[in-house]
Amino acid sequence: MTRITLVQGDITEQQVDAVVNAANSSLLGGGGVDGAIHRRGGPEILADCRRLRASRYGKGLPTGQAVATTAGRLPARWVIHTVGPVYRPEVDNSALLASCYRESLRVADGLGAETVAFPAVSAGIYGWPVEDAARIALTAVAESGAAVAEARFVLFGAETFEIFREVMVAQGLG
């Protein structure tokens, strides 16, 4: 069973096997977590992403899917890129958000990763309400059946960390 942990901090500093990137579909970098991972990881990540775009993902990575690249200069071995849905209150995209976590763990299992660091996918610029994002994320990871030993949620800020902690306790996961 995968142990779920929470930390407040910078995902680019995590010494884990794989870091999950809240990417945009282009895989070519962006803002927020995506930009931070590309900046700290260096050009090797972008080069791998360009190879993916030139081959399998010519139209970009679909929302809810995941794919791995090198981690470049990050203290991890791999980056697992996943594209979260943009929050729209009139459309229930919660299954797509849950898929980001399940697919990232599936990719991690395929790589043999033991430890995976997750951001709060879609809870930043994509506008997903943090409490709902936390509920979906924690449930998806807890129910995934992944072989990963630790799924570490790395949350950038006291408020987001506290919301995830409260949801985790309410779900009986911590």
Backbone bond lengths (Angstrom), bond angles and torsions (degrees), N, CA, C in turn:
res aa  C-N    CA-C-N  psi(-1)  N-CA   C-N-CA  omega(-1)  CA-C   N-CA-C  phi
1 M - - - 1.455 - - 1.526 109.50 -
2 T 1.290 116.49 137.49 1.457 122.47 -178.99 1.525 110.23 -75.72
3 R 1.330 116.13 126.55 1.465 121.31 175.74 1.524 107.97 -82.93
4 I 1.321 116.26 130.71 1.467 121.55 179.10 1.518 108.69 -101.94
5 T 1.329 115.67 127.97 1.457 120.95 176.89 1.528 109.30 -127.19
6 L 1.314 115.84 156.79 1.458 122.73 177.68 1.512 108.94 -123.03
7 V 1.325 116.61 136.98 1.460 121.39 172.13 1.523 108.15 -139.01
8 Q 1.298 115.15 148.55 1.459 120.58 172.54 1.511 106.46 -96.92
9 G 1.326 117.38 126.73 1.450 118.42 -179.45 1.511 113.30 167.14
10 D 1.313 114.06 -158.89 1.456 124.07 -175.98 1.528 108.64 -105.66
11 I 1.307 116.98 117.25 1.471 120.95 -176.71 1.525 112.06 -62.42
12 T 1.324 118.20 -26.06 1.467 120.41 -178.84 1.522 112.44 -74.39
13 E 1.327 118.20 -7.60 1.463 121.98 179.29 1.526 112.67 -102.77
14 Q 1.317 117.91 1.47 1.462 121.25 -174.95 1.521 111.74 -77.40
15 Q 1.330 115.43 128.74 1.458 120.87 176.64 1.526 107.47 -92.73
16 V 1.324 113.79 88.14 1.459 123.55 -178.41 1.523 108.48 -134.44
17 D 1.316 116.13 170.85 1.458 119.02 176.51 1.523 111.14 -70.24
18 A 1.342 116.26 -42.66 1.462 119.43 -177.43 1.524 110.61 -138.63
19 V 1.314 114.72 140.00 1.460 123.14 174.24 1.524 106.96 -109.49
20 V 1.330 116.65 131.91 1.462 120.03 176.86 1.520 108.58 -90.35
21 N 1.309 114.83 131.73 1.456 122.53 179.20 1.520 109.69 -103.49
22 A 1.318 116.34 125.35 1.468 121.48 172.32 1.531 106.21 -79.05
23 A 1.323 114.99 83.20 1.464 122.32 -171.19 1.521 111.88 -87.33
24 N 1.309 115.20 166.52 1.466 118.84 166.28 1.525 106.54 -97.09
25 S 1.308 117.12 166.12 1.468 120.48 -171.84 1.531 113.27 -63.22
26 S 1.327 117.94 -22.37 1.467 119.58 -179.33 1.524 112.35 -69.97
27 L 1.326 117.36 -22.51 1.468 124.14 -175.01 1.529 113.03 64.29
28 L 1.311 118.15 10.88 1.461 120.73 -173.57 1.525 114.02 -104.63
29 G 1.310 116.90 20.86 1.457 120.96 178.54 1.511 111.27 94.27
30 G 1.298 115.39 166.68 1.460 121.11 -178.36 1.513 109.83 -175.99
31 G 1.317 116.32 -143.81 1.457 121.52 179.73 1.519 111.28 -101.32
32 G 1.312 116.33 -173.50 1.462 122.22 175.77 1.510 113.48 55.17
33 V 1.335 115.59 -137.71 1.461 122.40 -179.66 1.530 110.25 -58.22
34 D 1.310 116.73 -43.44 1.467 121.89 -178.70 1.527 111.00 -56.88
35 G 1.315 116.43 -50.36 1.465 120.59 179.55 1.517 112.26 -62.79
36 A 1.335 116.37 -41.72 1.468 120.66 -179.62 1.525 111.05 -62.99
37 I 1.320 117.30 -42.80 1.466 120.97 179.84 1.523 110.63 -65.28
38 H 1.319 117.40 -44.18 1.472 119.93 179.06 1.533 111.09 -65.24
39 R 1.337 117.98 -41.76 1.477 120.36 179.77 1.522 111.13 -63.47
40 R 1.326 116.91 -50.58 1.465 120.49 -175.68 1.526 111.08 -73.00
41 G 1.326 117.16 -34.92 1.463 120.51 -177.67 1.518 113.92 -76.13
42 G 1.331 115.95 -23.80 1.452 119.76 176.71 1.519 114.35 86.55
43 P 1.330 115.83 -176.61 1.467 122.10 -172.19 1.530 114.74 -67.08
44 E 1.318 117.58 -16.98 1.462 119.75 -179.67 1.534 111.35 -63.24
45 I 1.337 116.27 -37.96 1.465 120.05 179.49 1.522 109.83 -65.72
46 L 1.322 116.24 -47.61 1.462 120.07 179.64 1.527 111.09 -61.08
47 A 1.317 117.52 -39.39 1.469 120.80 179.03 1.532 110.38 -61.98
48 D 1.333 117.27 -44.07 1.467 120.69 176.82 1.529 110.96 -62.84
49 C 1.321 117.18 -42.26 1.467 121.14 178.98 1.526 111.16 -62.80
50 R 1.317 116.60 -39.46 1.471 119.83 178.09 1.528 110.93 -64.63
51 R 1.330 116.92 -37.80 1.472 120.12 176.59 1.529 110.16 -63.29
52 L 1.318 117.15 -40.70 1.467 120.46 177.83 1.525 111.10 -63.42
53 R 1.341 116.04 -41.95 1.469 119.90 179.28 1.531 111.04 -65.62
54 A 1.322 116.91 -34.79 1.466 121.11 -178.82 1.531 112.14 -75.89
55 S 1.320 116.95 -15.32 1.467 118.89 -177.76 1.527 110.69 -117.34
56 R 1.288 116.89 -91.62 1.470 122.88 -170.03 1.526 114.67 -74.98
57 Y 1.307 118.12 -30.83 1.471 121.20 -173.20 1.524 112.20 -118.48
58 G 1.321 116.53 52.95 1.456 122.14 -179.08 1.517 113.52 -57.91
59 K 1.324 116.97 -32.00 1.464 121.02 178.59 1.522 111.78 -97.69
60 G 1.315 117.26 7.67 1.456 121.30 -179.55 1.516 111.66 99.34
61 L 1.314 115.80 166.72 1.461 122.48 179.42 1.526 108.73 -81.42
62 P 1.334 118.08 124.45 1.467 119.95 -179.52 1.536 112.46 -65.58
63 T 1.302 115.99 149.25 1.460 122.40 176.46 1.523 109.71 -57.12
64 G 1.332 115.60 135.07 1.455 121.76 178.54 1.513 114.62 88.66
65 Q 1.327 117.86 -6.62 1.458 122.07 179.35 1.527 109.94 -98.47
66 A 1.343 116.38 171.88 1.463 121.03 -179.23 1.520 109.84 -147.12
67 V 1.328 115.12 149.12 1.456 122.42 178.81 1.526 108.20 -150.27
68 A 1.332 116.83 149.34 1.465 121.18 -176.20 1.525 112.27 -106.33
69 T 1.327 113.86 149.64 1.461 122.78 171.11 1.524 108.02 -135.38
70 T 1.311 114.99 177.24 1.453 120.02 170.39 1.532 108.89 -60.16
71 A 1.318 115.98 161.72 1.464 120.52 175.10 1.522 111.11 -99.76
72 G 1.324 117.11 1.69 1.457 119.44 178.32 1.519 111.70 55.99
73 R 1.313 116.17 -121.72 1.472 121.90 -175.47 1.528 113.39 -93.16
74 L 1.315 117.72 5.83 1.467 120.55 175.51 1.528 109.36 -71.14
75 P 1.334 118.29 156.10 1.467 119.92 177.76 1.533 112.45 -79.64
76 A 1.309 117.89 28.48 1.455 124.48 176.75 1.525 107.52 -119.23
77 R 1.331 117.10 170.04 1.465 120.27 177.66 1.516 111.63 -89.54
78 W 1.350 116.03 -36.44 1.450 120.61 -175.67 1.526 111.29 -135.90
79 V 1.322 114.37 156.86 1.461 121.79 166.28 1.524 106.40 -113.66
80 I 1.312 115.23 128.90 1.463 120.81 175.11 1.519 106.43 -105.18
81 H 1.315 116.09 113.54 1.461 122.25 -177.51 1.521 108.95 -90.13
82 T 1.320 117.06 132.09 1.454 121.85 174.89 1.521 108.52 -137.84
83 V 1.319 115.79 146.56 1.463 120.94 -177.80 1.524 108.21 -109.03
84 G 1.327 115.05 112.66 1.453 120.03 178.24 1.517 111.37 -83.00
85 P 1.324 115.97 158.10 1.466 119.94 177.53 1.525 111.34 -77.32
86 V 1.316 115.47 150.17 1.463 121.28 171.17 1.527 106.87 -76.89
87 Y 1.325 116.69 134.93 1.464 120.47 -179.43 1.523 110.75 -71.35
88 R 1.317 114.44 128.89 1.464 122.04 174.43 1.521 106.37 -137.25
89 P 1.323 119.10 112.81 1.465 120.70 -174.10 1.521 114.01 -60.39
90 E 1.322 117.56 -23.66 1.466 120.16 -178.68 1.533 113.24 -84.05
91 V 1.342 117.59 -5.35 1.463 122.11 -179.10 1.527 108.59 -129.93
92 D 1.325 117.18 130.90 1.465 120.63 178.45 1.526 109.84 -87.45
93 N 1.325 115.72 99.60 1.457 121.67 178.23 1.524 112.03 -104.27
94 S 1.330 116.85 20.57 1.461 120.07 -176.91 1.534 111.83 -62.27
95 A 1.335 118.53 -32.58 1.466 120.66 178.33 1.528 110.77 -65.79
96 L 1.332 116.90 -36.37 1.471 119.88 176.73 1.528 111.15 -67.28
97 L 1.332 116.68 -39.28 1.460 119.43 178.44 1.530 110.14 -65.73
98 A 1.316 117.61 -44.68 1.470 120.66 177.65 1.529 110.38 -60.43
99 S 1.328 116.85 -37.67 1.461 121.58 179.67 1.529 111.49 -61.07
100 C 1.325 117.89 -34.49 1.471 120.59 177.58 1.522 110.55 -55.37
101 Y 1.320 116.76 -44.40 1.464 121.34 -178.47 1.530 111.53 -73.45
102 R 1.326 117.62 -44.36 1.470 120.58 179.76 1.528 110.64 -63.46
103 E 1.337 116.80 -45.15 1.466 120.11 -179.17 1.528 111.55 -67.35
104 S 1.314 117.41 -37.53 1.470 120.37 177.10 1.526 110.15 -62.62
105 L 1.323 117.08 -41.29 1.469 120.46 178.33 1.526 111.17 -69.58
106 R 1.321 118.06 -35.36 1.465 121.22 175.74 1.526 109.94 -61.49
107 V 1.340 116.58 -45.10 1.463 120.85 177.80 1.530 109.93 -63.78
108 A 1.328 117.00 -43.56 1.467 121.43 178.88 1.530 110.95 -59.29
109 D 1.323 116.90 -43.75 1.464 120.35 177.45 1.525 110.30 -60.84
110 G 1.321 117.09 -41.45 1.459 121.24 179.12 1.518 113.04 -62.74
111 L 1.320 115.93 -30.41 1.465 121.41 178.47 1.526 112.32 -82.76
112 G 1.326 116.77 -16.44 1.460 120.98 -174.19 1.510 112.75 83.18
113 A 1.325 117.61 19.85 1.463 121.63 -179.66 1.525 110.21 -69.24
114 E 1.315 115.73 137.29 1.465 121.95 177.13 1.524 111.75 -97.80
115 T 1.338 116.28 -31.94 1.461 120.98 -177.83 1.524 109.44 -127.69
116 V 1.335 115.50 134.03 1.458 121.62 -177.72 1.527 108.55 -132.76
117 A 1.331 116.42 132.09 1.462 122.25 176.64 1.521 109.38 -104.22
118 F 1.334 115.66 125.56 1.466 122.28 -179.85 1.520 110.98 -110.98
119 P 1.324 117.66 141.95 1.463 120.58 164.70 1.533 107.98 -87.61
120 A 1.304 116.84 179.19 1.467 121.55 173.17 1.531 106.86 -85.59
121 V 1.331 115.81 86.44 1.466 122.11 -175.50 1.531 110.08 -57.38
122 S 1.310 115.92 132.97 1.477 126.13 177.54 1.527 114.54 71.84
123 A 1.331 118.22 -3.19 1.470 120.28 -176.39 1.526 113.43 -88.39
124 G 1.314 117.42 2.17 1.457 121.17 177.48 1.517 110.25 -100.90
125 I 1.319 115.12 -115.61 1.463 120.92 -176.28 1.530 112.57 -63.73
126 Y 1.338 117.59 -21.41 1.466 120.20 178.80 1.529 112.33 -79.11
127 G 1.336 117.31 -4.16 1.451 122.51 165.92 1.511 119.02 78.99
128 W 1.334 118.68 9.85 1.463 119.57 -178.86 1.526 109.19 -69.28
129 P 1.330 119.28 130.80 1.469 121.09 177.70 1.535 110.13 -58.20
130 V 1.326 116.33 130.53 1.461 121.20 -169.92 1.529 112.47 -59.27
131 E 1.314 118.28 -42.85 1.469 119.25 -177.67 1.531 110.93 -62.31
132 D 1.313 117.34 -43.29 1.454 121.03 178.75 1.532 110.55 -68.09
133 A 1.327 117.11 -41.03 1.467 121.15 177.34 1.524 110.29 -60.31
134 A 1.330 116.89 -41.24 1.462 121.36 179.28 1.527 110.70 -64.49
135 R 1.321 117.13 -45.26 1.469 121.25 179.74 1.535 110.43 -59.11
136 I 1.324 116.57 -47.17 1.465 121.48 -179.06 1.532 110.42 -64.70
137 A 1.322 116.81 -46.35 1.464 121.64 -177.61 1.526 111.48 -62.75
138 L 1.316 116.79 -50.82 1.460 120.67 -176.59 1.527 111.28 -65.06
139 T 1.323 117.21 -39.87 1.464 120.68 177.36 1.521 111.25 -63.89
140 A 1.340 116.70 -46.58 1.463 120.85 -179.00 1.521 111.45 -59.73
141 V 1.327 116.86 -43.82 1.470 120.42 -179.37 1.530 110.28 -69.01
142 A 1.322 117.08 -45.16 1.466 120.82 -178.23 1.527 112.00 -61.94
143 E 1.322 116.65 -33.49 1.466 121.02 -176.09 1.530 113.06 -97.37
144 S 1.318 118.36 5.17 1.467 121.50 -171.87 1.523 114.41 -71.51
145 G 1.317 117.05 -30.51 1.458 119.05 -174.54 1.518 113.38 72.81
146 A 1.318 116.57 16.91 1.468 121.22 -178.03 1.521 111.22 -67.46
147 A 1.326 115.69 155.52 1.460 122.30 176.93 1.530 111.89 -84.69
148 V 1.323 117.29 -10.95 1.469 121.99 179.67 1.529 109.22 -55.15
149 A 1.322 116.63 133.66 1.466 120.55 -178.19 1.528 111.87 -74.39
150 E 1.348 117.00 -40.03 1.464 120.45 -177.73 1.521 110.96 -136.27
151 A 1.312 115.35 129.01 1.464 122.83 169.81 1.518 105.92 -109.07
152 R 1.308 115.87 110.71 1.471 122.23 -175.36 1.526 108.83 -105.04
153 F 1.328 116.06 118.27 1.457 120.55 174.18 1.521 107.53 -87.59
154 V 1.321 115.59 118.17 1.463 122.40 -178.73 1.518 106.70 -105.29
155 L 1.313 115.20 109.53 1.462 121.90 -169.69 1.514 109.56 -111.75
156 F 1.323 114.29 129.51 1.463 120.86 -171.25 1.516 111.08 -92.40
157 G 1.249 120.72 71.38 1.449 120.77 177.71 1.518 110.09 144.68
158 A 1.326 114.75 145.41 1.464 121.04 -175.68 1.526 112.10 -62.58
159 E 1.332 117.67 -39.49 1.459 120.13 -176.80 1.534 111.21 -65.92
160 T 1.318 117.03 -46.46 1.462 120.53 179.23 1.526 110.38 -64.89
161 F 1.319 116.86 -42.01 1.472 120.66 177.61 1.523 110.53 -58.16
162 E 1.318 116.83 -47.03 1.465 120.95 -177.53 1.525 111.52 -64.33
163 I 1.316 117.27 -39.81 1.471 120.29 178.06 1.530 109.86 -63.70
164 F 1.323 118.08 -45.91 1.462 120.64 177.76 1.528 110.45 -60.85
165 R 1.324 117.40 -41.61 1.470 120.89 179.84 1.525 110.34 -61.39
166 E 1.331 116.82 -45.60 1.459 120.73 -179.53 1.530 111.20 -62.76
167 V 1.324 116.82 -43.10 1.468 120.52 179.00 1.526 110.02 -65.42
168 M 1.311 116.78 -41.00 1.471 120.86 179.85 1.531 110.76 -61.05
169 V 1.312 116.85 -44.39 1.463 121.14 178.31 1.533 110.36 -65.02
170 A 1.326 117.15 -44.35 1.464 121.85 -179.48 1.528 111.21 -61.39
171 Q 1.328 117.32 -31.96 1.466 121.43 -179.95 1.521 111.97 -86.44
172 G 1.337 116.95 -0.66 1.461 120.33 179.71 1.512 113.90 72.94
173 L 1.316 116.58 26.96 1.464 120.96 -177.86 1.522 113.09 -101.72
174 G 1.325 116.76 -3.91 1.466 117.55 -177.49 1.488 112.36 -158.94
